């Protein structure tokens, strides 16, 4: 019997309704594990002695976690993160610098272009992305394969 590996997706989306829709859409893909966060901020790294910053991510209940790139296979990130200290552009830049592939997913094409300039490898208007994920299982499989390279 083979071991099934799960694709670990970091979802950065501040809109609670859309975040829930992403979770429902990825539920069809049993090999997926989605970690959903709504905000980000930088904190000083007190362990390194250098002026390094650590990316902290907050979920919808206020719980925070340190971003560890090895915990995820890829990320999907919105641009506008309400009440966040960081924009999606800053989050994309921080996580892509650490080697994680990111897909930009804003509701605005221009903001998606900004996310690509910040380091996202692809982008898509998030309403279109959600619609494709919900309606077409094969699309989700292709997205997972493309982003998990």
Biotite code that builds the C-alpha atoms (Angstrom):
import biotite.structure as struc

atoms = struc.array([
    struc.Atom([0.000, 0.000, 0.000], chain_id="A", res_id=1, res_name="UNK", atom_name="CA", element="C"),
    struc.Atom([1.463, 3.412, -1.044], chain_id="A", res_id=2, res_name="UNK", atom_name="CA", element="C"),
    struc.Atom([1.686, 6.468, 1.107], chain_id="A", res_id=3, res_name="UNK", atom_name="CA", element="C"),
    struc.Atom([-0.580, 9.304, 0.013], chain_id="A", res_id=4, res_name="UNK", atom_name="CA", element="C"),
    struc.Atom([1.053, 12.685, 0.318], chain_id="A", res_id=5, res_name="UNK", atom_name="CA", element="C"),
    struc.Atom([-1.155, 15.634, 1.035], chain_id="A", res_id=6, res_name="UNK", atom_name="CA", element="C"),
    struc.Atom([-0.674, 18.944, -0.737], chain_id="A", res_id=7, res_name="UNK", atom_name="CA", element="C"),
    struc.Atom([-0.339, 21.630, 1.939], chain_id="A", res_id=8, res_name="UNK", atom_name="CA", element="C"),
    struc.Atom([-1.769, 24.949, 0.797], chain_id="A", res_id=9, res_name="UNK", atom_name="CA", element="C"),
    struc.Atom([-1.384, 28.275, 2.578], chain_id="A", res_id=10, res_name="UNK", atom_name="CA", element="C"),
    struc.Atom([-4.432, 30.456, 1.846], chain_id="A", res_id=11, res_name="UNK", atom_name="CA", element="C"),
    struc.Atom([-4.064, 34.173, 2.646], chain_id="A", res_id=12, res_name="UNK", atom_name="CA", element="C"),
    struc.Atom([-7.573, 35.635, 2.268], chain_id="A", res_id=13, res_name="UNK", atom_name="CA", element="C"),
    struc.Atom([-9.157, 38.198, 4.613], chain_id="A", res_id=14, res_name="UNK", atom_name="CA", element="C"),
    struc.Atom([-12.735, 37.870, 3.345], chain_id="A", res_id=15, res_name="UNK", atom_name="CA", element="C"),
    struc.Atom([-14.409, 35.323, 5.620], chain_id="A", res_id=16, res_name="UNK", atom_name="CA", element="C"),
    struc.Atom([-17.072, 34.301, 3.093], chain_id="A", res_id=17, res_name="UNK", atom_name="CA", element="C"),
    struc.Atom([-14.515, 33.768, 0.340], chain_id="A", res_id=18, res_name="UNK", atom_name="CA", element="C"),
    struc.Atom([-12.180, 31.924, 2.702], chain_id="A", res_id=19, res_name="UNK", atom_name="CA", element="C"),
    struc.Atom([-15.000, 29.517, 3.532], chain_id="A", res_id=20, res_name="UNK", atom_name="CA", element="C"),
    struc.Atom([-15.686, 29.047, -0.193], chain_id="A", res_id=21, res_name="UNK", atom_name="CA", element="C"),
    struc.Atom([-12.016, 28.218, -0.825], chain_id="A", res_id=22, res_name="UNK", atom_name="CA", element="C"),
    struc.Atom([-12.165, 25.623, 1.958], chain_id="A", res_id=23, res_name="UNK", atom_name="CA", element="C"),
    struc.Atom([-15.300, 24.083, 0.456], chain_id="A", res_id=24, res_name="UNK", atom_name="CA", element="C"),
    struc.Atom([-13.755, 24.077, -3.027], chain_id="A", res_id=25, res_name="UNK", atom_name="CA", element="C"),
    struc.Atom([-10.588, 22.337, -1.833], chain_id="A", res_id=26, res_name="UNK", atom_name="CA", element="C"),
    struc.Atom([-12.620, 19.815, 0.211], chain_id="A", res_id=27, res_name="UNK", atom_name="CA", element="C"),
    struc.Atom([-13.197, 17.953, -3.063], chain_id="A", res_id=28, res_name="UNK", atom_name="CA", element="C"),
    struc.Atom([-9.473, 17.338, -3.203], chain_id="A", res_id=29, res_name="UNK", atom_name="CA", element="C"),
    struc.Atom([-8.980, 14.941, -0.321], chain_id="A", res_id=30, res_name="UNK", atom_name="CA", element="C"),
    struc.Atom([-5.229, 15.082, -0.819], chain_id="A", res_id=31, res_name="UNK", atom_name="CA", element="C"),
    struc.Atom([-5.261, 18.793, 0.165], chain_id="A", res_id=32, res_name="UNK", atom_name="CA", element="C"),
    struc.Atom([-4.742, 20.364, 3.548], chain_id="A", res_id=33, res_name="UNK", atom_name="CA", element="C"),
    struc.Atom([-5.506, 24.092, 3.606], chain_id="A", res_id=34, res_name="UNK", atom_name="CA", element="C"),
    struc.Atom([-4.211, 26.468, 6.265], chain_id="A", res_id=35, res_name="UNK", atom_name="CA", element="C"),
    struc.Atom([-6.271, 29.657, 6.040], chain_id="A", res_id=36, res_name="UNK", atom_name="CA", element="C"),
    struc.Atom([-4.978, 32.958, 7.421], chain_id="A", res_id=37, res_name="UNK", atom_name="CA", element="C"),
    struc.Atom([-6.438, 36.460, 7.200], chain_id="A", res_id=38, res_name="UNK", atom_name="CA", element="C"),
    struc.Atom([-3.610, 38.806, 8.246], chain_id="A", res_id=39, res_name="UNK", atom_name="CA", element="C"),
    struc.Atom([0.136, 39.118, 8.408], chain_id="A", res_id=40, res_name="UNK", atom_name="CA", element="C"),
    struc.Atom([2.723, 41.138, 10.287], chain_id="A", res_id=41, res_name="UNK", atom_name="CA", element="C"),
    struc.Atom([6.470, 41.198, 10.781], chain_id="A", res_id=42, res_name="UNK", atom_name="CA", element="C"),
    struc.Atom([8.087, 40.802, 14.195], chain_id="A", res_id=43, res_name="UNK", atom_name="CA", element="C"),
    struc.Atom([11.789, 41.047, 15.045], chain_id="A", res_id=44, res_name="UNK", atom_name="CA", element="C"),
    struc.Atom([13.698, 37.764, 15.137], chain_id="A", res_id=45, res_name="UNK", atom_name="CA", element="C"),
    struc.Atom([15.128, 37.845, 18.651], chain_id="A", res_id=46, res_name="UNK", atom_name="CA", element="C"),
    struc.Atom([16.933, 34.521, 18.203], chain_id="A", res_id=47, res_name="UNK", atom_name="CA", element="C"),
    struc.Atom([19.253, 35.454, 15.330], chain_id="A", res_id=48, res_name="UNK", atom_name="CA", element="C"),
    struc.Atom([20.906, 38.541, 16.774], chain_id="A", res_id=49, res_name="UNK", atom_name="CA", element="C"),
    struc.Atom([20.560, 40.144, 13.333], chain_id="A", res_id=50, res_name="UNK", atom_name="CA", element="C"),
    struc.Atom([17.984, 42.637, 12.165], chain_id="A", res_id=51, res_name="UNK", atom_name="CA", element="C"),
    struc.Atom([15.900, 39.837, 10.601], chain_id="A", res_id=52, res_name="UNK", atom_name="CA", element="C"),
    struc.Atom([12.117, 39.874, 10.635], chain_id="A", res_id=53, res_name="UNK", atom_name="CA", element="C"),
    struc.Atom([9.796, 36.913, 11.073], chain_id="A", res_id=54, res_name="UNK", atom_name="CA", element="C"),
    struc.Atom([6.492, 36.729, 9.219], chain_id="A", res_id=55, res_name="UNK", atom_name="CA", element="C"),
    struc.Atom([3.601, 36.045, 11.586], chain_id="A", res_id=56, res_name="UNK", atom_name="CA", element="C"),
    struc.Atom([0.276, 34.917, 10.147], chain_id="A", res_id=57, res_name="UNK", atom_name="CA", element="C"),
    struc.Atom([-3.092, 35.243, 11.901], chain_id="A", res_id=58, res_name="UNK", atom_name="CA", element="C"),
    struc.Atom([-6.142, 33.045, 11.367], chain_id="A", res_id=59, res_name="UNK", atom_name="CA", element="C"),
    struc.Atom([-9.762, 34.204, 11.502], chain_id="A", res_id=60, res_name="UNK", atom_name="CA", element="C"),
    struc.Atom([-9.971, 33.487, 15.253], chain_id="A", res_id=61, res_name="UNK", atom_name="CA", element="C"),
    struc.Atom([-6.918, 35.609, 16.133], chain_id="A", res_id=62, res_name="UNK", atom_name="CA", element="C"),
    struc.Atom([-4.455, 32.727, 16.561], chain_id="A", res_id=63, res_name="UNK", atom_name="CA", element="C"),
    struc.Atom([-0.987, 33.445, 15.231], chain_id="A", res_id=64, res_name="UNK", atom_name="CA", element="C"),
    struc.Atom([1.676, 31.205, 13.770], chain_id="A", res_id=65, res_name="UNK", atom_name="CA", element="C"),
    struc.Atom([5.180, 31.789, 12.485], chain_id="A", res_id=66, res_name="UNK", atom_name="CA", element="C"),
    struc.Atom([5.458, 31.305, 8.732], chain_id="A", res_id=67, res_name="UNK", atom_name="CA", element="C"),
    struc.Atom([7.646, 28.276, 8.029], chain_id="A", res_id=68, res_name="UNK", atom_name="CA", element="C"),
    struc.Atom([8.088, 27.729, 4.266], chain_id="A", res_id=69, res_name="UNK", atom_name="CA", element="C"),
    struc.Atom([8.601, 23.975, 4.625], chain_id="A", res_id=70, res_name="UNK", atom_name="CA", element="C"),
    struc.Atom([5.121, 23.642, 6.134], chain_id="A", res_id=71, res_name="UNK", atom_name="CA", element="C"),
    struc.Atom([3.484, 24.358, 2.751], chain_id="A", res_id=72, res_name="UNK", atom_name="CA", element="C"),
    struc.Atom([3.715, 23.233, -0.864], chain_id="A", res_id=73, res_name="UNK", atom_name="CA", element="C"),
    struc.Atom([2.348, 26.496, -2.278], chain_id="A", res_id=74, res_name="UNK", atom_name="CA", element="C"),
    struc.Atom([0.305, 29.562, -1.326], chain_id="A", res_id=75, res_name="UNK", atom_name="CA", element="C"),
    struc.Atom([-2.663, 31.477, -2.694], chain_id="A", res_id=76, res_name="UNK", atom_name="CA", element="C"),
    struc.Atom([-2.629, 35.129, -1.637], chain_id="A", res_id=77, res_name="UNK", atom_name="CA", element="C"),
    struc.Atom([-5.057, 38.040, -1.932], chain_id="A", res_id=78, res_name="UNK", atom_name="CA", element="C"),
    struc.Atom([-3.757, 41.614, -2.223], chain_id="A", res_id=79, res_name="UNK", atom_name="CA", element="C"),
    struc.Atom([-6.044, 43.589, 0.070], chain_id="A", res_id=80, res_name="UNK", atom_name="CA", element="C"),
    struc.Atom([-5.887, 42.210, 3.607], chain_id="A", res_id=81, res_name="UNK", atom_name="CA", element="C"),
    struc.Atom([-8.211, 44.325, 5.758], chain_id="A", res_id=82, res_name="UNK", atom_name="CA", element="C"),
    struc.Atom([-6.917, 45.289, 9.201], chain_id="A", res_id=83, res_name="UNK", atom_name="CA", element="C"),
    struc.Atom([-3.573, 43.631, 8.431], chain_id="A", res_id=84, res_name="UNK", atom_name="CA", element="C"),
    struc.Atom([-0.267, 45.370, 9.031], chain_id="A", res_id=85, res_name="UNK", atom_name="CA", element="C"),
    struc.Atom([0.887, 43.954, 5.681], chain_id="A", res_id=86, res_name="UNK", atom_name="CA", element="C"),
    struc.Atom([-0.567, 44.011, 2.195], chain_id="A", res_id=87, res_name="UNK", atom_name="CA", element="C"),
    struc.Atom([-0.747, 40.888, 0.102], chain_id="A", res_id=88, res_name="UNK", atom_name="CA", element="C"),
    struc.Atom([2.130, 42.317, -1.931], chain_id="A", res_id=89, res_name="UNK", atom_name="CA", element="C"),
    struc.Atom([4.341, 42.330, 1.178], chain_id="A", res_id=90, res_name="UNK", atom_name="CA", element="C"),
    struc.Atom([3.226, 38.815, 2.159], chain_id="A", res_id=91, res_name="UNK", atom_name="CA", element="C"),
    struc.Atom([3.913, 37.482, -1.347], chain_id="A", res_id=92, res_name="UNK", atom_name="CA", element="C"),
    struc.Atom([7.359, 39.085, -1.387], chain_id="A", res_id=93, res_name="UNK", atom_name="CA", element="C"),
    struc.Atom([8.227, 37.640, 2.022], chain_id="A", res_id=94, res_name="UNK", atom_name="CA", element="C"),
    struc.Atom([7.109, 34.085, 1.332], chain_id="A", res_id=95, res_name="UNK", atom_name="CA", element="C"),
    struc.Atom([8.387, 33.886, -2.251], chain_id="A", res_id=96, res_name="UNK", atom_name="CA", element="C"),
    struc.Atom([11.836, 35.067, -1.059], chain_id="A", res_id=97, res_name="UNK", atom_name="CA", element="C"),
    struc.Atom([11.847, 31.989, 1.157], chain_id="A", res_id=98, res_name="UNK", atom_name="CA", element="C"),
    struc.Atom([11.217, 29.697, -1.812], chain_id="A", res_id=99, res_name="UNK", atom_name="CA", element="C"),
    struc.Atom([7.472, 29.062, -1.610], chain_id="A", res_id=100, res_name="UNK", atom_name="CA", element="C"),
    struc.Atom([5.540, 29.291, -4.881], chain_id="A", res_id=101, res_name="UNK", atom_name="CA", element="C"),
    struc.Atom([2.631, 31.734, -4.694], chain_id="A", res_id=102, res_name="UNK", atom_name="CA", element="C"),
    struc.Atom([-0.463, 32.278, -6.805], chain_id="A", res_id=103, res_name="UNK", atom_name="CA", element="C"),
    struc.Atom([-1.854, 35.816, -6.611], chain_id="A", res_id=104, res_name="UNK", atom_name="CA", element="C"),
    struc.Atom([-5.640, 35.892, -6.279], chain_id="A", res_id=105, res_name="UNK", atom_name="CA", element="C"),
    struc.Atom([-7.098, 39.373, -5.998], chain_id="A", res_id=106, res_name="UNK", atom_name="CA", element="C"),
    struc.Atom([-10.434, 40.595, -7.293], chain_id="A", res_id=107, res_name="UNK", atom_name="CA", element="C"),
    struc.Atom([-8.612, 43.165, -9.440], chain_id="A", res_id=108, res_name="UNK", atom_name="CA", element="C"),
    struc.Atom([-6.396, 42.286, -12.419], chain_id="A", res_id=109, res_name="UNK", atom_name="CA", element="C"),
    struc.Atom([-4.056, 45.232, -11.791], chain_id="A", res_id=110, res_name="UNK", atom_name="CA", element="C"),
    struc.Atom([-3.519, 44.129, -8.190], chain_id="A", res_id=111, res_name="UNK", atom_name="CA", element="C"),
    struc.Atom([-2.795, 40.612, -9.468], chain_id="A", res_id=112, res_name="UNK", atom_name="CA", element="C"),
    struc.Atom([-0.090, 42.074, -11.724], chain_id="A", res_id=113, res_name="UNK", atom_name="CA", element="C"),
    struc.Atom([1.358, 43.747, -8.634], chain_id="A", res_id=114, res_name="UNK", atom_name="CA", element="C"),
    struc.Atom([1.379, 40.381, -6.827], chain_id="A", res_id=115, res_name="UNK", atom_name="CA", element="C"),
    struc.Atom([3.255, 38.806, -9.755], chain_id="A", res_id=116, res_name="UNK", atom_name="CA", element="C"),
    struc.Atom([5.820, 41.624, -9.655], chain_id="A", res_id=117, res_name="UNK", atom_name="CA", element="C"),
    struc.Atom([6.216, 40.917, -5.921], chain_id="A", res_id=118, res_name="UNK", atom_name="CA", element="C"),
    struc.Atom([7.041, 37.258, -6.604], chain_id="A", res_id=119, res_name="UNK", atom_name="CA", element="C"),
    struc.Atom([3.853, 35.306, -7.384], chain_id="A", res_id=120, res_name="UNK", atom_name="CA", element="C"),
    struc.Atom([4.437, 32.805, -10.193], chain_id="A", res_id=121, res_name="UNK", atom_name="CA", element="C"),
    struc.Atom([0.850, 33.079, -11.491], chain_id="A", res_id=122, res_name="UNK", atom_name="CA", element="C"),
    struc.Atom([-2.284, 35.074, -10.775], chain_id="A", res_id=123, res_name="UNK", atom_name="CA", element="C"),
    struc.Atom([-5.998, 34.863, -11.395], chain_id="A", res_id=124, res_name="UNK", atom_name="CA", element="C"),
    struc.Atom([-8.993, 36.989, -10.453], chain_id="A", res_id=125, res_name="UNK", atom_name="CA", element="C"),
    struc.Atom([-10.148, 35.300, -7.258], chain_id="A", res_id=126, res_name="UNK", atom_name="CA", element="C"),
    struc.Atom([-13.819, 35.091, -8.235], chain_id="A", res_id=127, res_name="UNK", atom_name="CA", element="C"),
    struc.Atom([-12.793, 33.257, -11.427], chain_id="A", res_id=128, res_name="UNK", atom_name="CA", element="C"),
    struc.Atom([-10.414, 31.024, -9.471], chain_id="A", res_id=129, res_name="UNK", atom_name="CA", element="C"),
    struc.Atom([-13.128, 30.097, -6.983], chain_id="A", res_id=130, res_name="UNK", atom_name="CA", element="C"),
    struc.Atom([-15.670, 29.487, -9.729], chain_id="A", res_id=131, res_name="UNK", atom_name="CA", element="C"),
    struc.Atom([-13.284, 27.146, -11.576], chain_id="A", res_id=132, res_name="UNK", atom_name="CA", element="C"),
    struc.Atom([-12.348, 25.312, -8.368], chain_id="A", res_id=133, res_name="UNK", atom_name="CA", element="C"),
    struc.Atom([-15.992, 24.778, -7.415], chain_id="A", res_id=134, res_name="UNK", atom_name="CA", element="C"),
    struc.Atom([-17.279, 23.785, -10.867], chain_id="A", res_id=135, res_name="UNK", atom_name="CA", element="C"),
    struc.Atom([-14.376, 21.778, -12.253], chain_id="A", res_id=136, res_name="UNK", atom_name="CA", element="C"),
    struc.Atom([-12.511, 19.169, -10.212], chain_id="A", res_id=137, res_name="UNK", atom_name="CA", element="C"),
    struc.Atom([-9.955, 18.746, -13.002], chain_id="A", res_id=138, res_name="UNK", atom_name="CA", element="C"),
    struc.Atom([-9.104, 22.450, -12.773], chain_id="A", res_id=139, res_name="UNK", atom_name="CA", element="C"),
    struc.Atom([-8.277, 21.988, -9.096], chain_id="A", res_id=140, res_name="UNK", atom_name="CA", element="C"),
    struc.Atom([-6.114, 18.965, -9.869], chain_id="A", res_id=141, res_name="UNK", atom_name="CA", element="C"),
    struc.Atom([-4.245, 20.934, -12.560], chain_id="A", res_id=142, res_name="UNK", atom_name="CA", element="C"),
    struc.Atom([-3.784, 23.926, -10.245], chain_id="A", res_id=143, res_name="UNK", atom_name="CA", element="C"),
    struc.Atom([-2.365, 21.696, -7.508], chain_id="A", res_id=144, res_name="UNK", atom_name="CA", element="C"),
    struc.Atom([-0.016, 19.968, -9.976], chain_id="A", res_id=145, res_name="UNK", atom_name="CA", element="C"),
    struc.Atom([1.161, 23.261, -11.510], chain_id="A", res_id=146, res_name="UNK", atom_name="CA", element="C"),
    struc.Atom([1.769, 25.018, -8.198], chain_id="A", res_id=147, res_name="UNK", atom_name="CA", element="C"),
    struc.Atom([3.374, 22.036, -6.447], chain_id="A", res_id=148, res_name="UNK", atom_name="CA", element="C"),
    struc.Atom([6.243, 21.699, -8.928], chain_id="A", res_id=149, res_name="UNK", atom_name="CA", element="C"),
])
